[in-house]
Structures are given as C-alpha cells and as structure tokens.
C-alpha cells in the first residue's frame, strides 16, 4: 500500500502545469479516454514517446475539475466538427473520382475555409450539439434553483415567468433554441430538406405519443400512415408533368426507367439523321396535350393531307404519325401507338415491368438483410420466407402504383369529358396509384413518410414558383427549431413514443446521456405499424 500511495503526491501537481495547456487537455481528451489511449496506443509506442507522455494518474490530476460538464460538451462538439468535416472532405474526393471518369476535370475556384459549405455545415452541427447541451443544463439548473425555498419571493413577484421556468418541460424548450445554429449553414436545398425531415419526424413522434395516450382508440381499421401516399403521389405526378424543376430527379429517373410500355424509345434501326423525341420531351408533350384539353387523334395514315398535330406537338410526329389508325385519343397515340387497346397495354406493362422491379428489390433488400445474418443462420426458412414476401409485396405495390398512374391517363380519356379537369386529372391519376399503399399499410410507414417529405418539398417549391405564397426569411431554421422542440418535449414526456431506437439515442446524445437507449433497457421495443396495432419486438 505504501509503495502505491507514495508517488501520488508527487504526481498530483496541477499547479505546475500551464493553465492554457491544462484547459486544452481538458477540452480535448477526458481522463478515462486518455487511460484507454495510453493502454492501447502509447504503451505500444517507441520508448521516447512513452517517456514524454504522462501516466494516466498524472493526466487525471492535470485535468481534474469539479465540473467536467462544459468540457465534455466542448469535446463532443469538437469531435462532431472534425468527424463531419473529414467525412465531407472524403466524400468530395471519392465522388469527384467516381463521377468524373471519362470527363475533362475542371479546376474549381478555391473557396476560403470559413466560406466553404462543408466547413459551415460541420460548424453548424457542432454548435447545435454544444449549445443544446449547455442550454439544457442551464435551464435544468435554473428550474431546480427556482423550486427551492429561497426562490419563493422571486416566484411571487414573477408568477407567469416562474410558471414557465419551473415547468418540467422548460429544459426541453430552452435547449431547442440551439437549433437556430442551423442558420450558420447557407440557406440552400440541404437546409430545407433537413427542416422538412425533422418536421415530419416530430409529427410522427407526436402522433405516437397521442396514440399511446389513447387518443385514437376508436379509429377505423383502414386509418394509418398509408393514407399519406395517395395525396403525395398525386402531387408528385402533377409536379412531374408541369413543374419538373420542382420535382425530385431521382423519382423521375426511376419512373422513366420502368415505363417501357408507355414511353416510346428510339428504335435501334431508326435513321440517325432523323430526330426522335427524348424521354422528357414526351412528358412535356403530355402536359401540352392537357392544356389543349386532350384533343382527339387524327391519323395521317387515313388523312395524309390533313393537319394532324398541333404546332406545339410537332416534335412528337415520329411517334404519332405511324400510330394505329383506330386510336381515338392523341395521348394514347403518343403512349402506345402500336396497340389500340389501352387495357392490353396496361396488362402488358405489369407483365414486362414486374420482373425487373422484383429483381431490383431482391438486390436491395438482400443487401439490407446482411446485417441480420444471425437471424438467417438461426431460422433460414423463416427468414428467407419473410424476405421473399417483402420483395414480392414491394415489387407488386411499386409496379401497381406506376402502372396505375400511367393507365389512368387512358382511363380518364374514356370516363371524363375532354374539358373536365384537363390538368388536375394528373393529380387524380397519382392519387389512384398511391392507393396501392394500402397493401403495405402494416410495415410501410417509413416509405410513406419519405413520399410525404418529397411531396411537401415539391409543393413548397411549386407554390414559390407560381406565387401561391412567399417564403419567410430563414423560415426553414424556425421550422427546424419548432420541430426540435416537439421532439424534445415528446422525449421528455414519453421517450417510448420515439419508436426509432437510433433517434432516441441521438436525442439522448444531445442531452449528454450518451449513445445509450434509455428505453431499451426498461421495456421492449415497440414497433407501430400502419394498422395502428402495437407489437412487441
């Protein structure tokens, strides 16, 4: 015992360490982290490095402080900044190498470090984390102080303010003010996407909390998150035709890739010197046909001397001129010129498209299931059966949604007068396609919310473009702060309402609880499905 206690006074000499160096060490590495670093790294270093590096007990005496909360918050903030900055830089390098193959590389003008979007994004995230922790502790300590007997005179003089500050939710509201540091990042597409994402997640968690509280006991069987899909798909299809600059490009590219029956590609034996409409030229032509109130088709085969196409649609002549003479609608002549039957085209679409989409989902879902290999090893038949059902279900729903959206163009031609809702019927077609989501209502909440987010963002851009509303300066930042408040309040009242385990860990990390699931150790993970039933996982 004496041999162990003897050196202790000699090591504990923090007064001999420069204060600036001491604070730099405190805000960089904690004593516990340094102990691990010393054990796994420094002990394996050259003798010269081991001699100069202090022992863990010596380091602990140097950085020893009565209150390590602020230092821990700064350490976490610095690490978020460095990790984000490094990740973004690596992504720029990798994406530049991958996406610039075969292209002449252009030298971009150098941006000062403090003006770089990557730096400002990293700084924004790190400041949000830092001030969220500091503000949460400040309001928590202020609340605890105001609840003491000594603060009773203040509570009497300032009754309204005191009721707010002593509320259980005051730390959650106060800490959320850190969300204003999202404004450090330039106001571009990413900031809007982040704000919309947090808004939808906050509303999802609020709904879960209300559901746990018994607000939706008597809802009908069909009520669930799937009802977001029809209006979202309707809005997206309308924007795709008339406001493609406000439409997510990934959606459009995916839809066009699996629209072989309705989008006529250039034939391989078509003469090179003759023009052929591009894919999006055909979509623009469909929008123009809508504005012209869906004109009938006049076949040049039957009337070679008549003017069969409006001037604005002359670029589609290579498709419509040889179309079957029996076709009555110009849109049908453009979509399926070789087959006069709309129903047969619709059925053929499923036969041709379903295998391709099933192959795609097989690759994607199999890749996502690899982390759960233990489940496959334990129950291979059951796991494979679930995976196969999931693949078939998603493939059928996506094929049905796309096919219904395309087929509705022909359907409305047969059911509706030409001048009835000439442009709005695109929304109706997308709405019908979105109804396929009812077959995925038990496990497709994530997909439905993704579609809803894409639709909200698209609708916002369309409204700005057409002057339906005007944007509020830094409105996305205010929306982010309000969403962060909602998430913090739900976490404070009912942490289990945040079904996403990683999201719960993230909120806990913002509050210095660490990346630990505070709910997982107390109760089973609850998985809410679209039909409203809560199953224990």
Secondary structure, 3 states (H helix, E strand, C coil): CHHHHHCHHHHCCHHHCCHHHHHHHHCCCCHHHHHHHHHHCHHHCCHHHHHHCCCHHHHHHHHCCCCCHHHHHHHHHHHHHHHHHHHHHHHHHHHHHHHCCCCCCCCCCCCCHHHCHHHHHHHHHHHHHHHHHHHHHHHHHHHHHHCCHHHHHHHHHCHHHHHHHCCCCHHHHHHHHHHHHHHHCCCCHHHHHHHHHHHHHHHHHHHHHHHHCCCCCCCCCCCCCCHHHHHHHHHHHHHHHHCHHHCCHHHHHHHHHCCCCCCCCCCCCCCCCCCCCCHHHHHHHHHHHHHCCCCECCCCCCCCCCCCCCHHHHHHHHHHCCCCCCCCEHHHHHHCCCCCCHHHHHHHHHHHHHHHHHHHHHHHHHHHHHHHHHHHHHCHHHHHHHHHHHHHHHHHHHHHHHHHHHHHHHHHHHHCCCCCCCCCHHHHHHHHHHHHHHHHCCCCHHHHHHHHHHHHHHHHHHHHHHCCCCCCCCHHHHHHHHHHHHHHHHHHHCHHHCCCHHHHHHHHHHCCCCCCCCCCCCCCCEEECCCCCEEEC
